[in-house]
Amino acid sequence: MVRVMLVTLSLLASVTTAAASSDGAWNALFAKANGACIGQSKLIVPEATAPVVFDDSVGKVAVLLRGSTGRGKAKVNLICLYDKKTGQVAIEEFRWLGK
């Protein structure tokens, strides 16, 4: 009985530690998301927020971007969704409510 409990506890501990990501892994994900979003945005000198990581069931990272498209001086706001599995991005312009 004690052996079964010890084996079960060690298996649970290994599953928990395997699910945790290192700082390096998070930084690599953030660099990929920012790079892909900025590259696809076609903005001139864009500003980007820190990535917002959604639950694994969603599988997406969001990055808000702001910058000029080069057509005039107006700044645009974009939201970029980065797919963690495929690396694909979807970008759409957004406006704050009331503005």
N, C-alpha and C positions, 0 to 999 in steps of 0.2 A: 504494500500500500504506500509506504514511504517512497519507494523507488518510482512508482507511478506519479506521485505528486511532484517529485524532484524533476522527472523528465518533462512533465507538463509545464512546470514553472520555467525550466530552461528553454523549452520551445517557445513559450510566450515571450520571454525576454528577447530571444533572437528575432522573433517577428517584429517586436516593437522597435528594436534598434535598426533592423533592416529598413523599416519604413521611414525612419528619420533621415533627412537630407543634410549634408554638410553645408557650411557656409560657401564653400567653393562651388558646390552644385547649384545653390541658389544664385550666386553671382553669375555663373555661366548662363543660367536660364534668363536672368535679367538682361545680360549683355545680348543674348540672341534676340529676345523680344524687342528691346530698344533698337537694336541694329536693323532688324527686319521692318519694324514700324517706321522708323525714321527714313530708311531707304525707300520704302514704298510711298511715303507721304508726299514726296516731291516738294516739300516746303524748303524755303531758303532760310537757313540758320534757325531750325526749329528748337523750341523748348519742349522738353518731355518731362512728365511726372515720373515718379518712381512707379514701377510696375505694380499692378494690383492683381494678386494671384487668387483665382477662384478655386473652389473646391475641386477635387480630382474628378468628381462626377461631371463637372462642366468641362474641364480640360482646357481652359482658356486663361490667358493673362491679358489684362487690359492696360493700355498706355494712353494717356491723354496728351495730345500734342497741340502746340500753338505756334503759329508762324505765318509768314507771308508766302504766297504762291508766286510772287514776282509780278503779278498783274495788279499794279497799284500798290498803295501802302496799307490797305486793309488787312488786318490779321484774321486768320480763320482758326477755328477750334476743331480738332479732329479727335475721334476716338478710334483706337486701333485694337482689334482683338487678335491676339496671337495664339494659334493652336499649338499646344505643347507637343502633341504627337507628330503632326505633319509639318510644322514650321510655317504654315500658310497664315497670311494676315488678311483681315477684312477691315477696311477703313471707311468711315463715314464722317461727314461734317455734322457738327451739332451746335446749337445755340442755347445759351442759358435762358431759362424761362423769363419772360418780361423784357428781353433785350433783343 
